[in-house]
């Protein structure tokens, strides 16, 4: 690639990094940042702080875990919801209904939310939903077990859980199906999580926290998808339809027409990145003229579940970078944090937090570019990350 093309790609990367709030830590509110980057994926892996905390630590100035918990579980400005690819995300409360309308028929694991809910929509199922709502009305947030204890169904729930483990669903009651349905529809809202490794959720009826109807309820699927797809293009700055499909789970053939409509409306414009045909959001056009001499040297340590790095092909296209990690291995599992310096990925390190001993352990460190081997900013970022975890020391594995 010529120097000119290298410079052009660097400018594009700057646009992406700026769009993702990664060029400098933002002073905006949590709900505004979450809206700008189209959500935070919830991931329960406890190797270090969970992904949603890591995403905000990299983006918000002076961020603490308690800040997100307050926004989600006390102020309810952001909400846990099933979003992209039917995974759990935090999305702004005022946009929840838009995400739901846009993504309710995304198919994963052989079904969609829409088809899954329709499969248990008999009069008895709907009656069970009302029974469960009536039982929980005006009640505080409770764990699953506490809910069934409150409704005097603890023994039945224990038998059902035991049966499920053995592949026997004969113990399932209609009200148990209603519980899962209300969670999927977010009529039951997560209003807190207990301390511990896997953060057991507390559930409460949305009406009990003052949400009788979600803002933007009633929006149709096409309008919702147009909104979400445009927001995602702005969230990345520069992208293309296949990338948006990979992020959302919406088939590429259904994403592409929205790109055409947005281009006709002047909201996005075509741009070449090397030989790749891409699109840039109109709000980012002014950044194309900025010199690469203004590249940031800020260091960010990117979680493998961060939306920025979830599509390996897109990542390779714009950043000439790829990585692998093992999520499901109980022993020897890697949880690499990619090291982003300015707009360049220069390596990664594998780490874990030993919560009991307060040790932050560096298991492996790989710097691909020797110019960054002794980079002070990287060491400072690792120290800041350890401090974010409350670590008393940083040690090699």
Secondary structure, 3 states (H helix, E strand, C coil): CCHHHHHHHHHHHHHHHHHCCCCCCECCCHHHHHHHCCCEECCCCCCCCCHHHHHHHCCECCCCHHHHHHHHHCCCCEEEEECHHHCEEEEEHHHHHHHHHHHCCCCECCECHHHHHHCCCCHHHHHHHHHHHHHHCCCCCECHHHHHHHCCCHHHHHHHHHHHHCCCCCCCCHHHHHHHHHHHCCCEEEEEECCCCCCCEEEEEHHHHCCCCCCCCCCCHHHHHHHHHHHHHHHHCEECHHHHHHHHCCCHHHHHHHHHHHHHCCCEEEEEECCEEEEEEHHHHHHHHCCHHHCCCCEEEECCCCHHHCCHHHHHHHHCCCCCCCCCCCCCCCCEEEEEECCEEEEEEEEEEECCCCEEEEEEEEECCHHHCCCHHHHHHHHHHHHHCCCCEEEEC
